[in-house]
Amino acid sequence: MHMTSAFDRAYFTARLERNRQLAAQSHNPVIRELHLEYVRLYEQLMEQPQPA
């Protein structure tokens, strides 16, 4: 996925934090793992170099 603006990065940062919160609140281990997988995916996206 190619991110093109600061808005995109802010969106992914917000989604990452929200999924962390949802994982912490979840009582179902399957749902918790889904949220944590999204956290891992968003972290990978955030690590990619940004265009100048």
C-alpha positions, -999 to +999 in steps of 0.1 A: +000+000+000+013+034-009+006+063+016+006+097+000+000+122+027+003+131+064-034+124+067-029+088+057-003+084+084-025+100+110-053+077+100-031+046+105-018+059+138-054+063+150-065+029+138-034+013+155-042+029+188-079+020+185-071-016+178-048-017+208-076-004+230-101-029+216-077-058+221-072-047+258-110-046+263-119-078+246-128-108+267-128-132+237-093-144+229-101-149+192-113-113+188-083-100+209-060-118+185-077-102+155-072-068+169-036-075+177-031-087+142-044-054+129-020-036+153+009-056+138-002-048+102-006-011+110+029-011+126+044-026+094+027+001+073+040+028+096+076+014+092+076+018+054+095+048+041+074+078+033+078+096+000+095+130+001 
